[in-house]
Amino acid sequence: MCAGATIYSSIKRCALSPGDWLIISGCGGGLGHLGIQFAKALGYKVVGIDARPEALNLASSLGACDVLIDASKRESTQDLLQRIDGGRGAKAAVMLPEVQAAFDMAVKLLDVGGTMCVVSFPNEGFRFSCADVVFRNIKIIGTASLNPGDLLSFLVYYGFEMVLLHVLRVDLTGCMLIARRSDWTSRGDERDAGTFQ
């Protein structure tokens, strides 16, 4: 429930209206797969971005993305923008990966005046272009928790099972293997981050 509250809060902080376009970068992970479903249930047009095949498969299986982008294909920004709100870009993006290349891609796909909501916090932070902030009026915000005003609506979506939770059950040995495999993310190490290098 904590993961759901975190991503729901992030989406709500973007202050969108139904029909607005929202990017969920890291759409097939633990927070992301919930985020694309919440966003769709809230009436937004959803752009999911991920680079891992299993994450893209999960996001696709949920049917919540209007546009699903495989970041490993390295399509041009212009080609990708044509798929988002007639080429204007998204009103907001929720940043889940701790990888600079993922941040850069999401910012490029925002409309002028768009909002970047950062949830992840890599050890060395993210670098951003002053030109994006000054000339494109991109706003960068963050969130880590659900505000009390959004608690009731969050519980309604969760309680009425409008969102499917993807759960992987493993024994203790499996937990240790997963922890070792994902250890790079807790250190903010981009070398093992696959195609987001």
C-alpha atoms as an extended CHARMM CRD file, in Angstrom:
* protein
*
       197  EXT
         1         1  MET       CA              0.0000000000        0.0000000000        0.0000000000  PROA      1               0.0000000000
         2         2  CYS       CA              2.9450000000        2.3270000000        0.6340000000  PROA      2               0.0000000000
         3         3  ALA       CA              4.0650000000        2.0220000000       -3.0080000000  PROA      3               0.0000000000
         4         4  GLY       CA              0.5460000000        2.8180000000       -4.1690000000  PROA      4               0.0000000000
         5         5  ALA       CA              0.2950000000        5.8480000000       -1.9080000000  PROA      5               0.0000000000
         6         6  THR       CA              3.6660000000        7.1530000000       -3.1170000000  PROA      6               0.0000000000
         7         7  ILE       CA              2.8840000000        6.9290000000       -6.8240000000  PROA      7               0.0000000000
         8         8  TYR       CA             -0.6850000000        8.1820000000       -6.3780000000  PROA      8               0.0000000000
         9         9  SER       CA              0.5900000000       11.2110000000       -4.4880000000  PROA      9               0.0000000000
        10        10  SER       CA              3.1430000000       11.8940000000       -7.2290000000  PROA      10              0.0000000000
        11        11  ILE       CA              0.4810000000       11.8140000000       -9.9010000000  PROA      11              0.0000000000
        12        12  LYS       CA             -1.8490000000       14.0960000000       -7.9250000000  PROA      12              0.0000000000
        13        13  ARG       CA              0.9860000000       16.6090000000       -7.3230000000  PROA      13              0.0000000000
        14        14  CYS       CA              1.1740000000       17.1150000000      -11.0990000000  PROA      14              0.0000000000
        15        15  ALA       CA             -2.2310000000       18.8820000000      -10.8800000000  PROA      15              0.0000000000
        16        16  LEU       CA             -3.6140000000       17.5470000000      -14.1560000000  PROA      16              0.0000000000
        17        17  SER       CA             -7.1220000000       17.5220000000      -15.5910000000  PROA      17              0.0000000000
        18        18  PRO       CA             -8.8100000000       14.5400000000      -17.2490000000  PROA      18              0.0000000000
        19        19  GLY       CA             -7.5690000000       14.2190000000      -20.8120000000  PROA      19              0.0000000000
        20        20  ASP       CA             -4.1190000000       15.6510000000      -20.0370000000  PROA      20              0.0000000000
        21        21  TRP       CA             -1.0820000000       13.6230000000      -21.0270000000  PROA      21              0.0000000000
        22        22  LEU       CA              1.1420000000       12.1370000000      -18.2910000000  PROA      22              0.0000000000
        23        23  ILE       CA              4.4420000000       10.2840000000      -18.6690000000  PROA      23              0.0000000000
        24        24  ILE       CA              5.3340000000        7.5350000000      -16.2080000000  PROA      24              0.0000000000
        25        25  SER       CA              9.0490000000        6.8750000000      -16.6550000000  PROA      25              0.0000000000
        26        26  GLY       CA              9.7670000000        3.4130000000      -15.2790000000  PROA      26              0.0000000000
        27        27  CYS       CA              6.2230000000        2.2680000000      -16.0820000000  PROA      27              0.0000000000
        28        28  GLY       CA              6.8230000000       -1.4540000000      -15.5920000000  PROA      28              0.0000000000
        29        29  GLY       CA              8.3980000000       -1.4070000000      -12.1460000000  PROA      29              0.0000000000
        30        30  GLY       CA              6.8970000000       -1.6610000000       -8.6840000000  PROA      30              0.0000000000
        31        31  LEU       CA              5.6290000000        1.9310000000       -8.5510000000  PROA      31              0.0000000000
        32        32  GLY       CA              5.2680000000        2.3860000000      -12.2820000000  PROA      32              0.0000000000
        33        33  HSD       CA              2.8290000000       -0.4470000000      -12.9510000000  PROA      33              0.0000000000
        34        34  LEU       CA              0.5460000000        1.0320000000      -10.2990000000  PROA      34              0.0000000000
        35        35  GLY       CA              1.0890000000        4.5530000000      -11.6290000000  PROA      35              0.0000000000
        36        36  ILE       CA             -0.0610000000        3.8410000000      -15.1770000000  PROA      36              0.0000000000
        37        37  GLN       CA             -3.2460000000        2.2770000000      -13.8060000000  PROA      37              0.0000000000
        38        38  PHE       CA             -3.9880000000        5.1440000000      -11.3990000000  PROA      38              0.0000000000
        39        39  ALA       CA             -3.3330000000        7.6640000000      -14.1800000000  PROA      39              0.0000000000
        40        40  LYS       CA             -5.7140000000        5.8820000000      -16.5550000000  PROA      40              0.0000000000
        41        41  ALA       CA             -8.3770000000        5.5970000000      -13.8150000000  PROA      41              0.0000000000
        42        42  LEU       CA             -8.0340000000        9.3510000000      -13.1830000000  PROA      42              0.0000000000
        43        43  GLY       CA             -8.8040000000       10.0220000000      -16.8580000000  PROA      43              0.0000000000
        44        44  TYR       CA             -5.3300000000       10.9600000000      -18.1080000000  PROA      44              0.0000000000
        45        45  LYS       CA             -3.6970000000        9.9550000000      -21.3770000000  PROA      45              0.0000000000
        46        46  VAL       CA             -0.7930000000        7.7770000000      -20.2740000000  PROA      46              0.0000000000
        47        47  VAL       CA              2.6750000000        7.5270000000      -21.7910000000  PROA      47              0.0000000000
        48        48  GLY       CA              4.6780000000        4.6610000000      -20.3150000000  PROA      48              0.0000000000
        49        49  ILE       CA              8.4530000000        4.5400000000      -20.7250000000  PROA      49              0.0000000000
        50        50  ASP       CA             10.7510000000        1.6810000000      -19.7680000000  PROA      50              0.0000000000
        51        51  ALA       CA             13.8050000000       -0.0650000000      -21.1970000000  PROA      51              0.0000000000
        52        52  ARG       CA             13.4850000000       -3.5570000000      -19.7570000000  PROA      52              0.0000000000
        53        53  PRO       CA             11.5820000000       -6.1650000000      -21.8270000000  PROA      53              0.0000000000
        54        54  GLU       CA              9.8490000000       -7.7100000000      -18.7840000000  PROA      54              0.0000000000
        55        55  ALA       CA              8.7480000000       -4.2560000000      -17.5750000000  PROA      55              0.0000000000
        56        56  LEU       CA              7.3970000000       -3.3230000000      -21.0000000000  PROA      56              0.0000000000
        57        57  ASN       CA              5.5270000000       -6.6450000000      -21.1680000000  PROA      57              0.0000000000
        58        58  LEU       CA              3.9340000000       -6.0080000000      -17.7730000000  PROA      58              0.0000000000
        59        59  ALA       CA              2.9410000000       -2.4510000000      -18.7070000000  PROA      59              0.0000000000
        60        60  SER       CA              1.5050000000       -3.6270000000      -22.0040000000  PROA      60              0.0000000000
        61        61  SER       CA             -0.4790000000       -6.4220000000      -20.3300000000  PROA      61              0.0000000000
        62        62  LEU       CA             -2.2470000000       -3.9110000000      -18.0770000000  PROA      62              0.0000000000
        63        63  GLY       CA             -3.6570000000       -1.9800000000      -21.0400000000  PROA      63              0.0000000000
        64        64  ALA       CA             -3.2870000000        1.3790000000      -19.2860000000  PROA      64              0.0000000000
        65        65  CYS       CA             -0.8360000000        3.0990000000      -21.6590000000  PROA      65              0.0000000000
        66        66  ASP       CA             -2.0380000000        5.1320000000      -24.6200000000  PROA      66              0.0000000000
        67        67  VAL       CA              1.5890000000        5.2290000000      -25.7720000000  PROA      67              0.0000000000
        68        68  LEU       CA              4.2420000000        2.7390000000      -24.6420000000  PROA      68              0.0000000000
        69        69  ILE       CA              7.8570000000        3.6770000000      -25.3740000000  PROA      69              0.0000000000
        70        70  ASP       CA             10.7280000000        1.2180000000      -25.3800000000  PROA      70              0.0000000000
        71        71  ALA       CA             13.6350000000        3.4490000000      -24.3430000000  PROA      71              0.0000000000
        72        72  SER       CA             16.1450000000        0.8510000000      -25.5140000000  PROA      72              0.0000000000
        73        73  LYS       CA             15.1760000000        1.5910000000      -29.1400000000  PROA      73              0.0000000000
        74        74  ARG       CA             16.5310000000        5.1400000000      -28.8600000000  PROA      74              0.0000000000
        75        75  GLU       CA             13.9420000000        6.7050000000      -31.1750000000  PROA      75              0.0000000000
        76        76  SER       CA             14.3720000000       10.3930000000      -31.9390000000  PROA      76              0.0000000000
        77        77  THR       CA             12.6320000000       12.9130000000      -29.7120000000  PROA      77              0.0000000000
        78        78  GLN       CA             10.7550000000       14.2690000000      -32.7440000000  PROA      78              0.0000000000
        79        79  ASP       CA              9.3750000000       10.8200000000      -33.6220000000  PROA      79              0.0000000000
        80        80  LEU       CA              8.3270000000       10.1850000000      -30.0280000000  PROA      80              0.0000000000
        81        81  LEU       CA              6.7160000000       13.6140000000      -29.6270000000  PROA      81              0.0000000000
        82        82  GLN       CA              4.4760000000       12.9600000000      -32.6280000000  PROA      82              0.0000000000
        83        83  ARG       CA              2.8190000000       10.2060000000      -30.5750000000  PROA      83              0.0000000000
        84        84  ILE       CA              2.0810000000       12.4930000000      -27.5980000000  PROA      84              0.0000000000
        85        85  ASP       CA             -0.7840000000       15.0010000000      -27.8310000000  PROA      85              0.0000000000
        86        86  GLY       CA             -0.3190000000       15.7280000000      -31.5200000000  PROA      86              0.0000000000
        87        87  GLY       CA              3.3530000000       16.5760000000      -31.1160000000  PROA      87              0.0000000000
        88        88  ARG       CA              2.9610000000       19.0130000000      -28.2180000000  PROA      88              0.0000000000
        89        89  GLY       CA              4.2750000000       16.6740000000      -25.5400000000  PROA      89              0.0000000000
        90        90  ALA       CA              2.9400000000       15.7200000000      -22.1220000000  PROA      90              0.0000000000
        91        91  LYS       CA              1.7350000000       18.1160000000      -19.4290000000  PROA      91              0.0000000000
        92        92  ALA       CA              3.6700000000       16.2190000000      -16.7520000000  PROA      92              0.0000000000
        93        93  ALA       CA              6.0390000000       13.3390000000      -16.0900000000  PROA      93              0.0000000000
        94        94  VAL       CA              6.6210000000       11.2080000000      -13.0100000000  PROA      94              0.0000000000
        95        95  MET       CA             10.2690000000       10.1760000000      -12.7410000000  PROA      95              0.0000000000
        96        96  LEU       CA             10.8600000000        6.7770000000      -11.1300000000  PROA      96              0.0000000000
        97        97  PRO       CA             14.2250000000        5.4750000000      -12.4680000000  PROA      97              0.0000000000
        98        98  GLU       CA             17.4110000000        6.7210000000      -10.8210000000  PROA      98              0.0000000000
        99        99  VAL       CA             19.1420000000        7.1380000000      -14.1750000000  PROA      99              0.0000000000
       100       100  GLN       CA             20.0770000000       10.4490000000      -15.8200000000  PROA      100             0.0000000000
       101       101  ALA       CA             19.2590000000        9.2600000000      -19.3530000000  PROA      101             0.0000000000
       102       102  ALA       CA             15.7030000000        8.4090000000      -18.2710000000  PROA      102             0.0000000000
       103       103  PHE       CA             15.3190000000       11.8910000000      -16.7410000000  PROA      103             0.0000000000
       104       104  ASP       CA             16.6560000000       13.5210000000      -19.9280000000  PROA      104             0.0000000000
       105       105  MET       CA             14.2570000000       11.5700000000      -22.1430000000  PROA      105             0.0000000000
       106       106  ALA       CA             11.2070000000       12.4270000000      -20.0430000000  PROA      106             0.0000000000
       107       107  VAL       CA             12.0560000000       16.1560000000      -19.9300000000  PROA      107             0.0000000000
       108       108  LYS       CA             12.3840000000       16.2550000000      -23.7280000000  PROA      108             0.0000000000
       109       109  LEU       CA              8.8880000000       14.7940000000      -24.0570000000  PROA      109             0.0000000000
       110       110  LEU       CA              7.2450000000       17.4660000000      -21.8840000000  PROA      110             0.0000000000
       111       111  ASP       CA              5.1920000000       20.3040000000      -23.3520000000  PROA      111             0.0000000000
       112       112  VAL       CA              6.2230000000       23.9170000000      -22.6820000000  PROA      112             0.0000000000
       113       113  GLY       CA              5.2600000000       24.6530000000      -19.0790000000  PROA      113             0.0000000000
       114       114  GLY       CA              5.2740000000       20.9500000000      -18.2050000000  PROA      114             0.0000000000
       115       115  THR       CA              5.9320000000       19.5390000000      -14.7520000000  PROA      115             0.0000000000
       116       116  MET       CA              8.5460000000       16.9210000000      -13.8430000000  PROA      116             0.0000000000
       117       117  CYS       CA              7.7040000000       15.1660000000      -10.5720000000  PROA      117             0.0000000000
       118       118  VAL       CA             10.7700000000       13.3880000000       -9.2060000000  PROA      118             0.0000000000
       119       119  VAL       CA             10.1410000000       10.4070000000       -6.9330000000  PROA      119             0.0000000000
       120       120  SER       CA             13.5210000000        8.6820000000       -7.1310000000  PROA      120             0.0000000000
       121       121  PHE       CA             16.6110000000       10.1060000000       -5.5200000000  PROA      121             0.0000000000
       122       122  PRO       CA             19.9120000000        8.8590000000       -6.9430000000  PROA      122             0.0000000000
       123       123  ASN       CA             22.9440000000        9.4780000000       -4.7670000000  PROA      123             0.0000000000
       124       124  GLU       CA             24.3430000000       12.1050000000       -7.1290000000  PROA      124             0.0000000000
       125       125  GLY       CA             20.9800000000       13.6660000000       -8.0090000000  PROA      125             0.0000000000
       126       126  PHE       CA             19.8330000000       14.6260000000      -11.4870000000  PROA      126             0.0000000000
       127       127  ARG       CA             21.3320000000       17.2730000000      -13.7510000000  PROA      127             0.0000000000
       128       128  PHE       CA             18.8930000000       19.4980000000      -15.6350000000  PROA      128             0.0000000000
       129       129  SER       CA             19.2300000000       22.0270000000      -18.4200000000  PROA      129             0.0000000000
       130       130  CYS       CA             18.7090000000       25.6370000000      -17.4110000000  PROA      130             0.0000000000
       131       131  ALA       CA             17.3640000000       26.1710000000      -20.9430000000  PROA      131             0.0000000000
       132       132  ASP       CA             14.4910000000       23.7710000000      -20.1550000000  PROA      132             0.0000000000
       133       133  VAL       CA             13.6590000000       25.7130000000      -17.0070000000  PROA      133             0.0000000000
       134       134  VAL       CA             14.1320000000       29.2210000000      -18.4270000000  PROA      134             0.0000000000
       135       135  PHE       CA             12.9430000000       28.9310000000      -22.0340000000  PROA      135             0.0000000000
       136       136  ARG       CA             10.5040000000       26.0140000000      -21.8050000000  PROA      136             0.0000000000
       137       137  ASN       CA              9.2570000000       26.8490000000      -18.2800000000  PROA      137             0.0000000000
       138       138  ILE       CA              9.6780000000       23.2500000000      -17.0900000000  PROA      138             0.0000000000
       139       139  LYS       CA              8.8740000000       22.9360000000      -13.3860000000  PROA      139             0.0000000000
       140       140  ILE       CA             10.6670000000       20.3310000000      -11.2820000000  PROA      140             0.0000000000
       141       141  ILE       CA              8.8800000000       19.1660000000       -8.1430000000  PROA      141             0.0000000000
       142       142  GLY       CA              9.1890000000       16.1710000000       -5.8520000000  PROA      142             0.0000000000
       143       143  THR       CA              7.0930000000       14.0740000000       -3.5500000000  PROA      143             0.0000000000
       144       144  ALA       CA              7.5760000000       11.2610000000       -1.0980000000  PROA      144             0.0000000000
       145       145  SER       CA              4.2190000000       10.8210000000        0.5980000000  PROA      145             0.0000000000
       146       146  LEU       CA              0.4590000000       11.0540000000        0.1940000000  PROA      146             0.0000000000
       147       147  ASN       CA             -1.1330000000       14.2230000000        1.5080000000  PROA      147             0.0000000000
       148       148  PRO       CA             -4.1740000000       13.7060000000        3.7490000000  PROA      148             0.0000000000
       149       149  GLY       CA             -6.5210000000       15.3420000000        1.2370000000  PROA      149             0.0000000000
       150       150  ASP       CA             -5.8410000000       12.6350000000       -1.3550000000  PROA      150             0.0000000000
       151       151  LEU       CA             -6.0600000000        9.7000000000        1.0570000000  PROA      151             0.0000000000
       152       152  LEU       CA             -9.7630000000        9.0180000000        0.5480000000  PROA      152             0.0000000000
       153       153  SER       CA             -9.6420000000        8.9560000000       -3.2460000000  PROA      153             0.0000000000
       154       154  PHE       CA             -6.5400000000        6.7450000000       -3.1130000000  PROA      154             0.0000000000
       155       155  LEU       CA             -8.3480000000        4.2590000000       -0.8740000000  PROA      155             0.0000000000
       156       156  VAL       CA            -11.3370000000        4.2320000000       -3.2210000000  PROA      156             0.0000000000
       157       157  TYR       CA             -9.1720000000        3.1980000000       -6.1940000000  PROA      157             0.0000000000
       158       158  TYR       CA             -7.3350000000        0.6130000000       -4.0900000000  PROA      158             0.0000000000
       159       159  GLY       CA            -10.4070000000       -0.6270000000       -2.2280000000  PROA      159             0.0000000000
       160       160  PHE       CA            -12.5430000000       -1.1670000000       -5.3110000000  PROA      160             0.0000000000
       161       161  GLU       CA             -9.6790000000       -2.9840000000       -7.0340000000  PROA      161             0.0000000000
       162       162  MET       CA             -9.5570000000       -0.5640000000       -9.9310000000  PROA      162             0.0000000000
       163       163  VAL       CA             -5.8060000000       -1.1390000000       -9.9280000000  PROA      163             0.0000000000
       164       164  LEU       CA             -4.1390000000       -4.5420000000      -10.3340000000  PROA      164             0.0000000000
       165       165  LEU       CA             -1.1440000000       -5.1720000000       -8.1190000000  PROA      165             0.0000000000
       166       166  HSD       CA              1.6210000000       -7.2830000000       -9.6640000000  PROA      166             0.0000000000
       167       167  VAL       CA              3.1710000000       -9.4000000000       -6.9140000000  PROA      167             0.0000000000
       168       168  LEU       CA              6.1250000000      -11.7410000000       -7.1130000000  PROA      168             0.0000000000
       169       169  ARG       CA              6.1970000000      -14.3200000000       -4.3350000000  PROA      169             0.0000000000
       170       170  VAL       CA              9.5760000000      -15.8640000000       -3.5380000000  PROA      170             0.0000000000
       171       171  ASP       CA             11.1160000000      -17.7690000000       -0.6660000000  PROA      171             0.0000000000
       172       172  LEU       CA             13.9600000000      -16.3380000000        1.4080000000  PROA      172             0.0000000000
       173       173  THR       CA             16.6160000000      -17.5880000000       -1.0340000000  PROA      173             0.0000000000
       174       174  GLY       CA             14.7370000000      -15.8820000000       -3.8700000000  PROA      174             0.0000000000
       175       175  CYS       CA             14.6760000000      -12.6320000000       -1.8920000000  PROA      175             0.0000000000
       176       176  MET       CA             18.4440000000      -12.7140000000       -1.5180000000  PROA      176             0.0000000000
       177       177  LEU       CA             18.8950000000      -13.3150000000       -5.2570000000  PROA      177             0.0000000000
       178       178  ILE       CA             16.5820000000      -10.4160000000       -6.1120000000  PROA      178             0.0000000000
       179       179  ALA       CA             18.3730000000       -8.1610000000       -3.6120000000  PROA      179             0.0000000000
       180       180  ARG       CA             21.7430000000       -8.9990000000       -5.1500000000  PROA      180             0.0000000000
       181       181  ARG       CA             20.4280000000       -8.4980000000       -8.6860000000  PROA      181             0.0000000000
       182       182  SER       CA             18.9210000000       -5.1070000000       -7.8710000000  PROA      182             0.0000000000
       183       183  ASP       CA             21.6950000000       -3.9130000000       -5.5520000000  PROA      183             0.0000000000
       184       184  TRP       CA             22.9440000000       -1.3830000000       -8.1430000000  PROA      184             0.0000000000
       185       185  THR       CA             19.7340000000        0.6490000000       -7.8470000000  PROA      185             0.0000000000
       186       186  SER       CA             20.2190000000        1.3470000000       -4.1600000000  PROA      186             0.0000000000
       187       187  ARG       CA             23.6890000000        2.6890000000       -4.8710000000  PROA      187             0.0000000000
       188       188  GLY       CA             22.6300000000        4.8480000000       -7.8310000000  PROA      188             0.0000000000
       189       189  ASP       CA             25.1590000000        3.0050000000      -10.0010000000  PROA      189             0.0000000000
       190       190  GLU       CA             24.3040000000        3.6370000000      -13.6640000000  PROA      190             0.0000000000
       191       191  ARG       CA             26.7840000000        1.1280000000      -15.1000000000  PROA      191             0.0000000000
       192       192  ASP       CA             24.3470000000       -1.7620000000      -14.7660000000  PROA      192             0.0000000000
       193       193  ALA       CA             21.2650000000        0.2150000000      -15.7290000000  PROA      193             0.0000000000
       194       194  GLY       CA             20.9930000000       -1.4310000000      -19.1240000000  PROA      194             0.0000000000
       195       195  THR       CA             20.2170000000        0.7910000000      -22.0630000000  PROA      195             0.0000000000
       196       196  PHE       CA             19.8120000000        3.9480000000      -19.9840000000  PROA      196             0.0000000000
       197       197  GLN       CA             23.5740000000        4.5090000000      -19.9150000000  PROA      197             0.0000000000
